[in-house]
Amino acid sequence: MARLSPRGAGVGPHSNSCAMAVEAEVVVAAQEGSGGSAPVFVVWHKWSDLRLLDHEPLVNAHARAAQEVNGRVLHVYLLERELLVGRSRVAGVPRCGARRAAFWRDSLEDLARRLEGHGQRLLVCTDAPDGAGASFERICRRLPVRAVFAHTEFCDEELRTQAAVKRALSQHGASLQLCWGGLTLHHIDDLGFNANDKRQMPDLYQAFLKKVRGRPVRKPLPVPSTLRPPPSGLVDLGAVGVEGVAQALASLAASPAWTPPPDGLGKPQAVEWIGGETAALAHWQRYVWEEDRLRSYVGATDSMTPGENNAVNSGTRLSPWLAFGCLSARTVLHEVRKYERARGKSRSTYWVYHELIFRDFLRFSTLLWRTSLFQLVGPYGVRGLEWRRDAHLFKQWQEGRTGFPFVDAGMRELAATGFISHLHRQCCAAFLVRDLRLDWRMGAEHFEAMLLDYTPDANWGNWAYRILQRPQLVANGCPVVEHLTTVEIVAWPVVHDARLEHILAWLPELRALPRDLAREPWRLESEAGRRVRVKPYRDSPLWFCSVNRANWQEYEGWMSGHAWTVLPSRPGTARHSSHAGFVLGRDYPRPMVPPLNVEVDLDRVPVAHAWGDTPAAGRPHVWGQPGVHVGEPGPAALRAPTPSVSRRVFLTEPGSKGPGQQPQGWRDKPPGVQPRRRWAAKRPIDGQEGCDSTGRTA
């Protein structure tokens, strides 16, 4: 019977073609009883630790074997079919897409080669139909296994597998020796508090950051100079096992669901995604020392830095290697510290550390979240929202046909490469949750299949921590608005993709349009609605990212804090229903939800060439009504005066009602109420008011 979990629906008939490739009889290390009497110690490699450097279970196993007469070490990788060919529980999508499978395969092959270079072998086998525990039982029946050494687990599905293996080993007199090792930057014993105690483990990142910043980080463990040999009498199936699994992983590439994009779509990748520790170390060496790119690193989660080096186009791109454990976070930071000693500390080097701490926060949080992380209400118990499971809307989102170029470019890049920037992940996810109101787990399951850098804690944790509304916002009757709520979708492209290089690379159908229309193609056929306020406030349904609430001063220099709703043009009144043969609705979809035209002062946008190389006289003005994309600003959209601190607070959107309340609008602050503190521009901000940015790894 297929094993069920909050994340997987088991290996069903729709995955038979892939499952057959990995259902061959479990590869056996030796003929039964042929292993002799030499004690055997097993290193259990998992999908999250496919490396030799900084691998504590490996170090411990070989040290233990060296204490025994003729002690041997067996390196095992158990491929769990549920993770490879299973289907998700909610959306029914594959749990592993072709590109992640290829990266997985590369990583296994590289691990096998590196072990062979040390006189060892990697035994790769699929889990038995009756589970991982049964697979280890078979090994124990053939070899005198004393102990199995492995990194401990932290998520529900993996913890159940770990428990099953422990029970199976105990029946054969063997033990499961677990260690935390390099799973996180900070070792769990070095935090200064108990991460398993909800009274001590912070539930918000800023509080966690304050506790761990400055705590010691252990040095990465070197590979032992000499590895103990594998058990004698082994059938020479090490390489064959790896090749067999590689073929199974490669078979996923033939799936029609994940076909590569046509020629001419996209742009050359800054990184060649080859799995394995060898490629990971080479990339990090090149990034830090040869190209000196650490100097301009801004952080994957920094949504406030515009220009050429921003979170969309400037990142370490280490996350896939970190996800598969080809590189440990401690190894990454160790190289950063060397760089700081050689070339100096900077905000850029700090941000690598900062991103790795957020990675720690999500991983430690899963110890408390457990199965709630994969439930509809999420780990914070968000109730009172109505969710939909509309397959048609979900498919449009998956395929990048939402009608919002920033979202569509991200979704198409994800399908083609297995990677998108963290800012794109946030926008795509928030649009699905906040605007389409689809079951958030459907989106998380799609990301699980497609992302090269998928891990359950980072993927599901980011959806739950950053994208889901917080309970207090729902309880306060956060109003449902009739237009786009994820304002970042139209605001961030202005500063993070100023030349539209990313959007036009992935949406070639928009290349015939002027830059302003390519960024917001609905301007081709729309009329002015009403002018609405989009400046964020504490319980605003707009701006999912709380950084935009706390650091609004970063935006108000070039945004007025207002936008225009968009109405479909009446027949015969659309000013620009087509352009150069391009027809909206035929060549590119209309927006799935009513968009907003955000008022932007082009003269104050903090990036050069925000609208291409068009001379100033010919630049479009977007500081106005929908449809007015050339000439002067719209009549009702005058330039705002120099921003000043207002004594007014916007409680809720004009005309909307909270529970049992009359329509609200502007209201003077009560006497004695001080203005909210304005954060320093570059201070790392967390979503203490809602959600925020990060995720991922550096």
VOBAVO-316356 format. One record per residue (C-alpha): residue in one letter; x, y, z. Coordinates in Angstrom, 3 decimals, padded with zeros to 6 digits. Example, Ala and Ser with C-alpha at 12.3 -4.5 7.8 and 13.67 -1.06 7.14 Angstrom:
2
 type        u        v        w
    a  012.300 -004.500  007.800
    s  013.670 -001.060  007.140
END
This chain:
698
 type        u        v        w
    m  000.000  000.000  000.000
    a  001.275  003.467 -000.875
    r  002.386  005.520  002.073
    l  000.422  008.695  002.617
    s  001.645  011.903  004.162
    p  000.550  015.522  004.301
    r  002.794  016.106  001.273
    g  002.416  013.015 -000.912
    a -000.416  010.887 -002.277
    g  001.767  007.864 -002.910
    v  002.906  006.254 -006.140
    g -000.273  005.973 -008.167
    p -001.157  004.565 -011.574
    h -000.473  007.906 -013.253
    s  003.222  007.507 -012.431
    n  003.617  003.854 -013.377
    s  005.937  004.531 -016.307
    c  008.415  006.278 -014.038
    a  007.883  003.945 -011.105
    m  008.718  000.874 -013.174
    a  012.168  002.286 -013.755
    v  012.942  002.256 -010.046
    e  010.980 -000.787 -008.931
    a  013.721 -003.252 -009.747
    e  014.675 -005.539 -006.894
    v  016.693 -003.761 -004.249
    v  020.387 -003.841 -005.066
    v  022.118 -006.087 -002.565
    a  025.643 -005.380 -001.437
    a  026.725 -008.988 -001.132
    q  025.497 -012.515 -001.379
    e  023.667 -013.408  001.822
    g  026.106 -014.327  004.552
    s  029.176 -013.505  002.432
    g  030.206 -010.389  004.312
    g  032.389 -012.246  006.788
    s  032.713 -011.327  010.449
    a  034.324 -007.905  010.025
    p  032.049 -005.320  011.666
    v  030.354 -002.948  009.234
    f  029.398  000.655  009.895
    v  027.041  002.311  007.434
    v  026.969  005.935  006.292
    w  023.398  006.664  005.225
    h  023.526  009.419  002.612
    k  020.281  011.269  001.938
    w  019.086  013.672 -000.729
    s  020.028  016.544  001.610
    d  023.694  015.652  002.295
    l  025.267  014.452 -000.975
    r  028.827  015.484 -000.143
    l  032.024  014.405  001.616
    l  033.218  017.727  003.078
    d  031.677  018.740  006.424
    h  029.791  015.454  006.736
    e  029.733  014.509  010.421
    p  028.105  011.053  009.994
    l  030.859  010.130  007.530
    v  033.585  011.297  009.908
    n  032.020  009.440  012.839
    a  031.476  006.200  010.936
    h  035.051  005.980  009.701
    a  036.421  006.927  013.123
    r  034.313  004.203  014.716
    a  035.393  001.610  012.158
    a  039.038  002.477  012.784
    q  038.588  001.400  016.402
    e  037.632 -002.136  015.346
    v  039.844 -004.879  014.010
    n  039.265 -004.883  010.262
    g  036.316 -002.488  010.644
    r  034.587 -001.655  007.363
    v  032.345  001.190  006.190
    l  029.510  000.931  003.698
    h  028.192  004.103  002.043
    v  024.506  003.744  001.156
    y  022.053  005.952 -000.677
    l  018.410  004.901 -000.483
    l  016.261  006.357 -003.243
    e  012.707  006.747 -001.969
    r  010.269  006.236 -004.816
    e  007.590  008.382 -003.196
    l  009.865  011.424 -003.417
    l  010.794  010.681 -007.016
    v  007.658  009.450 -008.772
    g  004.893  010.189 -006.275
    r  002.107  012.703 -006.734
    s  001.161  015.550 -004.427
    r -001.870  015.318 -002.164
    v -003.780  018.501 -003.049
    a -002.992  019.440 -006.654
    g -001.988  015.965 -007.830
    v  001.162  017.234 -009.544
    p  004.417  015.240 -009.761
    r  006.562  015.649 -006.675
    c  009.765  015.846 -008.693
    g  010.106  017.560 -012.055
    a  012.603  016.676 -014.744
    r  015.150  019.382 -014.014
    r  015.344  018.668 -010.307
    a  015.618  014.963 -011.134
    a  018.560  015.715 -013.428
    f  020.282  017.757 -010.710
    w  019.614  014.905 -008.275
    r  021.170  012.439 -010.701
    d  024.254  014.629 -011.218
    s  024.725  014.915 -007.468
    l  024.552  011.152 -006.930
    e  026.985  010.438 -009.746
    d  029.429  013.018 -008.413
    l  029.230  011.576 -004.891
    a  029.968  008.107 -006.273
    r  033.005  009.400 -008.186
    r  034.373  011.273 -005.180
    l  034.018  008.190 -002.975
    e  035.809  006.076 -005.574
    g  038.647  008.585 -005.459
    h  039.000  007.722 -001.755
    g  038.872  003.963 -002.322
    q  035.205  003.692 -001.390
    r  031.949  002.900 -003.196
    l  028.421  004.228 -003.079
    l  025.720  001.591 -002.896
    v  022.526  002.999 -004.401
    c  019.262  001.145 -004.031
    t  015.578  001.888 -004.161
    d  013.471  001.522 -001.074
    a  011.550 -001.733 -000.748
    p  007.809 -001.690 -001.467
    d  007.268 -002.109  002.266
    g  009.411  000.892  003.131
    a  012.901  002.119  003.932
    g  013.095  000.051  007.109
    a  012.733 -003.163  005.122
    s  015.566 -002.077  002.833
    f  017.946 -001.727  005.760
    e  016.750 -005.048  007.152
    r  017.906 -006.720  003.948
    i  021.320 -005.125  004.250
    c  021.564 -006.269  007.874
    r  020.715 -009.847  006.881
    r  023.662 -009.883  004.502
    l  026.258 -007.915  006.431
    p  027.218 -007.724  010.144
    v  026.064 -004.129  010.551
    r  026.869 -002.614  013.946
    a  025.533  000.911  013.422
    v  024.170  003.290  010.807
    f  025.351  006.912  010.937
    a  023.154  009.666  009.500
    h  022.085  013.273  009.818
    t  018.904  013.648  011.836
    e  015.670  014.774  010.205
    f  013.377  017.687  010.984
    c  010.218  017.341  008.817
    d  007.312  014.951  009.291
    e  007.722  012.629  006.311
    e  011.458  012.255  006.773
    l  011.038  011.729  010.516
    r  008.700  008.806  009.880
    t  011.238  007.222  007.537
    q  013.939  007.746  010.151
    a  011.817  006.069  012.837
    a  011.099  003.089  010.563
    v  014.804  002.580  009.887
    k  015.613  002.800  013.592
    r  013.046  000.098  014.406
    a  014.350 -002.169  011.657
    l  017.960 -001.825  012.780
    s  017.104 -002.579  016.396
    q  015.678 -005.944  015.344
    h  019.145 -006.881  014.088
    g  021.109 -005.535  017.031
    a  022.253 -002.437  015.144
    s  021.830  001.171  016.224
    l  020.995  004.379  014.382
    q  023.513  007.064  015.329
    l  022.094  010.489  014.497
    c  023.792  013.868  014.568
    w  022.833  017.407  013.619
    g  026.087  018.088  011.819
    g  026.027  020.739  009.118
    l  022.264  020.792  008.557
    t  022.272  024.455  009.569
    l  024.790  027.241  009.878
    h  024.457  027.258  013.667
    h  024.593  023.866  015.320
    i  021.479  023.162  017.344
    d  023.618  022.803  020.494
    d  025.167  026.258  019.981
    l  021.978  028.344  019.770
    g  021.894  029.242  023.449
    f  018.274  028.084  023.740
    n  016.201  024.959  023.151
    a  014.858  025.033  019.592
    n  012.420  022.245  020.463
    d  010.742  024.343  023.156
    k  008.094  026.728  021.812
    r  008.590  028.918  024.869
    q  012.192  029.530  023.831
    m  012.149  029.231  020.031
    p  011.065  032.590  018.535
    d  008.177  032.449  016.095
    l  009.328  035.575  014.245
    y  012.567  035.949  012.367
    q  013.701  039.253  013.857
    a  013.549  037.781  017.365
    f  015.447  034.712  016.163
    l  018.053  036.899  014.470
    k  018.671  038.841  017.673
    k  019.219  035.610  019.587
    v  021.632  033.920  017.202
    r  023.509  036.793  015.591
    g  027.027  036.597  016.920
    r  026.667  033.030  018.200
    p  029.622  030.773  017.302
    v  029.620  028.900  014.009
    r  031.599  025.676  013.931
    k  034.280  025.146  011.324
    p  033.427  022.723  008.516
    l  034.785  019.217  009.057
    p  037.460  018.084  006.597
    v  037.251  014.763  004.801
    p  039.304  012.166  006.718
    s  042.714  011.707  005.141
    t  042.078  007.973  004.901
    l  038.708  006.289  004.554
    r  038.163  002.769  005.802
    p  037.500  000.256  002.997
    p  034.076 -001.155  002.122
    p  033.061 -004.647  003.284
    s  034.828 -007.549  001.616
    g  032.990 -009.881 -000.720
    l  030.949 -007.080 -002.288
    v  029.446 -007.709 -005.670
    d  030.780 -004.920 -007.868
    l  027.479 -003.106 -008.272
    g  028.358  000.325 -006.937
    a  028.572  002.081 -010.288
    v  025.784 -000.034 -011.779
    g  023.449  001.014 -008.991
    v  024.181  004.679 -009.622
    e  023.691  004.280 -013.366
    g  020.408  002.465 -012.890
    v  019.001  005.196 -010.702
    a  020.370  007.811 -013.099
    q  018.339  006.225 -015.885
    a  015.246  006.297 -013.695
    l  015.759  009.967 -012.923
    a  016.419  010.756 -016.567
    s  013.148  009.069 -017.545
    l  011.271  011.935 -015.942
    a  012.614  014.252 -018.629
    a  010.359  012.496 -021.139
    s  007.250  013.534 -019.224
    p  005.084  015.767 -021.433
    a  004.179  017.852 -018.396
    w  007.646  019.393 -018.193
    t  008.797  019.914 -021.778
    p  011.627  022.404 -022.350
    p  010.770  025.824 -023.780
    p  011.084  026.563 -027.498
    d  014.300  027.992 -028.872
    g  014.685  031.702 -028.394
    l  012.820  031.828 -025.112
    g  014.616  033.010 -022.031
    k  018.186  034.127 -021.628
    p  021.522  032.473 -020.906
    q  021.753  031.408 -017.305
    a  024.400  032.953 -015.109
    v  025.022  029.505 -013.666
    e  025.271  026.127 -015.325
    w  023.166  023.910 -013.098
    i  025.259  020.782 -012.663
    g  024.619  018.873 -009.477
    g  027.325  017.603 -007.175
    e  029.911  018.710 -004.660
    t  032.584  019.172 -007.323
    a  030.497  021.690 -009.264
    a  029.385  023.420 -006.053
    l  032.915  024.018 -004.789
    a  034.055  025.197 -008.218
    h  031.147  027.647 -008.498
    w  031.736  029.122 -005.047
    q  035.469  029.474 -005.670
    r  034.799  031.225 -008.972
    y  032.083  033.472 -007.518
    v  034.095  034.620 -004.502
    w  037.663  034.806 -005.743
    e  037.903  034.731 -009.528
    e  034.946  036.989 -010.368
    d  034.839  038.873 -007.046
    r  031.043  038.933 -007.223
    l  030.688  038.854 -003.461
    r  031.560  042.547 -003.559
    s  028.211  043.417 -005.196
    y  025.980  040.815 -003.541
    v  022.777  042.393 -002.207
    g  020.987  039.406 -000.726
    a  018.338  037.249 -002.296
    t  015.686  038.783 -000.056
    d  016.645  042.439 -000.352
    s  013.621  044.006 -002.026
    m  014.801  047.569 -001.420
    t  017.961  047.755 -003.560
    p  017.199  048.835 -007.147
    g  019.364  048.919 -010.249
    e  021.713  046.488 -011.891
    n  022.657  044.670 -008.697
    n  019.355  043.783 -007.124
    a  017.702  040.689 -005.788
    v  016.401  039.667 -009.222
    n  019.734  039.584 -011.016
    s  022.346  039.435 -008.273
    g  022.658  036.353 -006.109
    t  025.080  033.598 -005.242
    r  022.868  030.959 -006.942
    l  024.119  028.472 -004.348
    s  020.684  027.364 -003.210
    p  020.352  024.184 -005.358
    w  023.681  022.885 -004.072
    l  022.735  023.799 -000.510
    a  019.377  022.061 -000.913
    f  020.934  018.758 -001.983
    g  023.666  019.102  000.604
    c  026.415  019.268 -002.010
    l  027.700  022.174  000.057
    s  027.076  022.997  003.706
    a  026.162  026.439  005.012
    r  029.239  026.307  007.238
    t  031.479  025.808  004.204
    v  029.862  028.814  002.534
    l  030.392  031.088  005.535
    h  033.929  029.807  006.074
    e  034.849  031.092  002.603
    v  033.096  034.411  003.274
    r  035.177  034.875  006.430
    k  038.350  034.197  004.437
    y  037.216  036.804  001.908
    e  036.595  039.350  004.671
    r  040.082  038.821  006.068
    a  041.609  039.247  002.624
    r  039.451  041.996  001.100
    g  037.451  043.487  003.948
    k  034.009  043.259  005.487
    s  031.036  044.920  003.841
    r  027.269  044.986  003.797
    s  027.461  042.387  001.013
    t  029.407  039.885  003.091
    y  027.041  040.446  006.013
    w  024.035  039.693  003.814
    v  025.334  036.228  002.979
    y  025.430  035.563  006.717
    h  021.973  037.125  007.123
    e  020.428  034.906  004.430
    l  021.946  031.789  005.970
    i  020.479  032.736  009.350
    f  017.013  032.942  007.818
    r  017.602  029.496  006.360
    d  018.376  028.362  009.921
    f  015.195  030.007  011.200
    l  012.955  028.030  008.853
    r  014.768  024.768  009.510
    f  014.607  025.105  013.286
    s  010.981  026.262  013.073
    t  009.945  023.003  011.420
    l  010.884  021.205  014.637
    l  007.867  022.900  016.219
    w  005.613  023.247  013.189
    r  005.705  019.543  012.302
    t  002.609  018.491  010.301
    s  000.877  021.868  010.732
    l  003.275  023.238  008.127
    f  001.493  021.167  005.480
    q -002.085  021.820  006.585
    l -004.431  024.392  005.080
    v -004.403  026.622  008.175
    g -000.607  026.574  008.246
    p  001.619  026.688  011.324
    y  000.039  029.948  012.520
    g -003.532  028.608  012.357
    v -004.978  030.978  009.751
    r -008.739  030.421  009.724
    g -011.662  032.332  008.271
    l -010.412  032.467  004.674
    e -012.242  030.942  001.740
    w -009.957  028.885 -000.488
    r -010.604  027.642 -004.006
    r -009.279  024.685 -005.971
    d -009.950  025.890 -009.492
    a -007.924  023.709 -011.866
    h -008.253  026.184 -014.753
    l -006.936  029.151 -012.765
    f -004.163  026.994 -011.335
    k -003.081  025.892 -014.813
    q -002.947  029.494 -016.049
    w -000.737  030.373 -013.100
    q  001.513  027.334 -013.646
    e  002.019  028.148 -017.313
    g  002.676  031.857 -016.827
    r -000.538  033.113 -018.445
    t -001.853  035.409 -015.717
    g -001.697  038.632 -017.740
    f  000.823  040.177 -015.331
    p  004.268  040.145 -017.011
    f  006.368  040.072 -013.834
    v  004.506  036.988 -012.612
    d  004.412  035.295 -016.014
    a  008.127  035.821 -016.637
    g  008.889  034.230 -013.290
    m  006.641  031.220 -013.825
    r  008.005  030.563 -017.306
    e  011.584  030.874 -016.105
    l  010.792  028.417 -013.317
    a  009.404  025.869 -015.782
    a  012.377  026.260 -018.097
    t  015.252  026.373 -015.617
    g  014.054  025.218 -012.203
    f  015.084  028.512 -010.643
    i  013.698  032.020 -010.121
    s  014.750  034.827 -007.840
    h  013.252  035.052 -004.403
    l  011.409  038.258 -005.295
    h  009.744  036.445 -008.175
    r  008.836  033.555 -005.882
    q  007.183  035.955 -003.484
    c  005.198  037.749 -006.183
    c  004.080  034.555 -007.914
    a  003.092  032.952 -004.621
    a  001.339  036.029 -003.244
    f -000.652  036.432 -006.462
    l -001.916  032.848 -006.192
    v -002.843  033.265 -002.519
    r -003.940  036.895 -002.202
    d -005.505  037.508 -005.620
    l -006.545  034.137 -007.051
    r -007.354  032.831 -003.554
    l -006.362  029.316 -004.524
    d -005.412  026.752 -001.894
    w -001.871  027.819 -001.051
    r -000.728  024.206 -000.846
    m -001.321  023.824 -004.589
    g  001.293  026.482 -005.221
    a  003.708  024.990 -002.703
    e  003.348  021.586 -004.375
    h  004.083  023.070 -007.794
    f  007.194  024.759 -006.429
    e  008.229  021.444 -004.861
    a  008.181  019.785 -008.264
    m  009.882  022.558 -010.177
    l  012.488  024.181 -007.929
    l  016.030  022.850 -008.104
    d  016.586  024.148 -004.583
    y  013.480  022.602 -003.044
    t  013.617  021.568  000.591
    p  010.438  021.098  002.641
    d  011.437  023.616  005.295
    a  012.433  026.413  002.896
    n  009.644  025.935  000.364
    w  006.682  025.241  002.620
    g  008.101  027.474  005.337
    n  008.327  030.478  003.045
    w  004.779  029.987  001.789
    a  003.465  029.709  005.341
    y  005.623  032.394  006.952
    r  005.737  035.033  004.222
    i  002.728  034.574  001.974
    l -000.162  033.401  004.158
    q -002.012  036.167  005.973
    r -001.448  036.216  009.703
    p -004.388  035.282  011.971
    q -004.638  038.751  013.476
    l -005.136  040.317  010.043
    v -007.922  037.896  009.177
    a -009.551  038.389  012.579
    n -009.548  042.164  012.042
    g -011.736  041.772  008.984
    c -009.039  042.577  006.443
    p -011.213  043.789  003.536
    v -011.412  041.998  000.220
    v -010.734  044.511 -002.537
    e -012.010  044.435 -006.086
    h -008.653  044.850 -007.772
    l -005.089  043.568 -007.594
    t -003.809  043.434 -004.018
    t -000.236  042.290 -004.659
    v  001.035  045.757 -005.564
    e  004.614  044.463 -005.762
    i  003.690  042.853 -009.096
    v  003.471  046.271 -010.754
    a  005.857  048.239 -008.511
    w  008.895  045.967 -008.335
    p  009.480  045.658 -012.099
    v  010.026  049.422 -012.278
    v  013.175  049.225 -010.163
    h  014.209  045.565 -010.288
    d  013.767  045.046 -014.044
    a  014.102  048.632 -015.199
    r  015.172  047.767 -018.749
    l  012.620  044.951 -018.962
    e  015.470  042.591 -019.804
    h  014.023  039.798 -017.706
    i  010.381  040.235 -018.693
    l  011.075  040.454 -022.423
    a  013.464  037.502 -022.293
    w  010.703  035.210 -021.054
    l  007.731  036.885 -022.738
    p  008.864  037.305 -026.354
    e  005.312  038.106 -027.429
    l  005.671  041.486 -025.697
    r  008.838  042.522 -027.524
    a  006.881  044.391 -030.207
    l  005.406  046.774 -027.644
    p  006.902  049.976 -026.228
    r  008.470  049.499 -022.842
    d  005.602  050.996 -020.843
    l  003.062  048.807 -022.600
    a  005.241  045.713 -022.310
    r  005.420  046.216 -018.560
    e  001.657  046.819 -018.269
    p  000.027  045.559 -021.487
    w -003.496  046.097 -020.172
    r -002.923  049.790 -020.931
    l -003.659  048.900 -024.553
    e -007.375  048.728 -023.856
    s -008.468  050.241 -020.601
    e -010.156  053.253 -019.125
    a -009.668  055.112 -015.906
    g -011.535  053.810 -012.919
    r -010.996  055.519 -009.631
    r -007.941  056.759 -007.855
    v -007.189  054.591 -004.808
    r -004.626  054.802 -002.076
    v -001.959  052.110 -002.082
    k  000.351  053.476  000.574
    p  000.603  050.553  003.014
    y -000.715  050.616  006.539
    r -000.664  048.048  009.304
    d -003.749  046.007  008.408
    s -003.680  046.732  004.693
    p -004.769  043.976  002.314
    l -002.251  045.463 -000.126
    w  001.492  044.915 -000.297
    f  002.036  041.367  000.975
    c  005.667  042.120  001.860
    s  005.939  043.883  005.200
    v  009.272  045.423  004.238
    n  007.211  047.733  002.072
    r  005.216  048.813  005.121
    a  008.218  049.446  007.339
    n  010.427  050.983  004.640
    w  007.841  052.966  002.727
    q  010.210  055.941  002.572
    e  012.203  053.922  000.033
    y  009.194  054.053 -002.279
    e  007.608  057.425 -001.608
    g  010.428  059.181 -003.404
    w  009.100  057.914 -006.716
    m  005.587  056.681 -005.897
    s  002.749  058.956 -004.855
    g  001.060  056.277 -002.766
    h -001.877  056.189 -005.178
    a -002.921  054.070 -008.127
    w -005.752  053.898 -010.633
    t -008.163  051.057 -010.950
    v -008.628  049.851 -014.498
    l -011.924  049.366 -016.301
    p -012.318  047.525 -019.611
    s -012.747  049.974 -022.455
    r -016.226  050.402 -023.830
    p -016.591  049.262 -027.447
    g -015.194  051.847 -029.793
    t -013.483  053.907 -027.088
    a -010.218  052.039 -026.539
    r -007.341  054.264 -027.578
    h -004.865  051.508 -028.227
    s -006.579  048.164 -028.686
    s -003.625  046.962 -030.756
    h -000.083  048.018 -031.494
    a  002.121  046.929 -034.393
    g -000.100  043.929 -034.976
    f -000.157  042.953 -031.307
    v -003.636  042.306 -029.942
    l -004.243  041.946 -026.233
    g -006.225  038.827 -025.476
    r -004.871  037.081 -028.548
    d -001.101  037.490 -028.338
    y -000.950  037.856 -024.582
    p -003.688  037.162 -022.021
    r -005.713  039.822 -020.323
    p -005.115  040.060 -016.565
    m -006.806  037.376 -014.477
    v -007.827  040.000 -011.915
    p -008.454  043.739 -012.435
    p -005.016  045.403 -012.403
    l -003.802  048.653 -010.933
    n -001.851  051.403 -012.631
    v  000.529  052.654 -009.975
    e  001.460  056.318 -010.129
    v  005.181  056.609 -010.747
    d  007.323  059.723 -011.106
    l  009.796  058.734 -013.795
    d  012.102  061.613 -012.944
    r  012.660  060.158 -009.486
    v  012.861  056.440 -010.165
    p  016.172  055.411 -008.493
    v  017.616  053.569 -011.503
    a  019.150  054.737 -014.731
    h  017.336  054.054 -017.994
    a  014.209  052.921 -016.211
    w  012.335  052.954 -019.495
    g  015.095  051.988 -021.883
    d  017.155  054.462 -023.862
    t  014.195  056.560 -025.005
    p  015.058  060.295 -024.930
    a  013.438  062.186 -022.086
    a  011.106  064.059 -024.436
    g  009.710  060.823 -025.776
    r  009.426  058.915 -022.541
    p  005.992  057.656 -021.542
    h  004.295  059.079 -018.503
    v  002.711  056.528 -016.211
    w  001.836  059.145 -013.643
    g -001.774  059.163 -014.644
    q -004.897  057.502 -015.833
    p -005.027  054.125 -017.576
    g -004.731  054.476 -021.318
    v -002.642  057.633 -021.110
    h  000.740  056.179 -021.921
    v  002.233  059.090 -023.892
    g  002.193  062.821 -023.356
    e  001.317  064.589 -020.144
    p  000.106  063.034 -016.902
    g -003.590  062.360 -016.558
    p -005.690  065.299 -015.403
    a -006.458  063.855 -011.987
    a -002.951  062.636 -011.251
    l -000.924  065.680 -010.365
    r  002.588  065.313 -009.104
    a  002.674  064.959 -005.363
    p  004.445  067.587 -003.254
    t  007.613  066.751 -001.424
    p  006.729  063.915  000.968
    s  006.144  065.032  004.518
    v  005.146  063.286  007.698
    s  001.366  063.280  007.902
    r -000.592  063.410  011.118
    r -003.208  061.186  009.623
    v -003.383  057.434  009.664
    f -005.279  055.430  007.082
    l -007.235  052.813  008.979
    t -008.688  050.914  006.078
    e -009.442  051.387  002.418
    p -012.005  054.146  001.762
    g -015.494  052.719  001.595
    s -014.630  049.310  003.018
    k -016.164  048.059  006.215
    g -014.687  046.202  009.110
    p -016.915  043.905  011.190
    g -019.850  045.969  012.488
    q -018.303  049.245  011.334
    q -019.354  052.079  009.076
    p -017.330  052.887  005.972
    q -014.031  054.376  007.040
    g -011.589  056.737  005.441
    w -009.051  059.232  006.689
    r -009.134  060.116  010.346
    d -006.943  062.386  012.382
    k -004.798  060.690  014.966
    p -006.025  061.094  018.543
    p -004.165  063.723  020.565
    g -000.932  062.497  022.025
    v -000.390  059.666  019.540
    q  003.134  059.820  018.196
    p  003.963  059.011  014.573
    r  005.196  055.493  013.958
    r  008.915  055.088  013.979
    r  010.448  055.204  010.516
    w  013.009  052.469  010.069
    a  016.474  053.157  008.755
    a  016.594  052.519  005.043
    k  018.945  049.560  005.007
    r  018.053  047.878  008.253
    p  017.104  044.205  007.743
    i  013.354  044.076  008.299
    d  011.147  041.109  009.096
    g  007.448  040.572  008.717
    q  006.390  041.210  012.271
    e  003.258  042.856  010.890
    g  002.510  040.162  008.346
    c  004.909  038.539  005.969
    d  008.299  039.467  004.604
    s  011.092  038.301  002.308
    t  013.890  035.655  002.244
    g  013.908  031.966  001.901
    r  015.974  030.578  000.685
    t  019.319  030.269  001.108
    a  021.913  032.632 -000.029
END
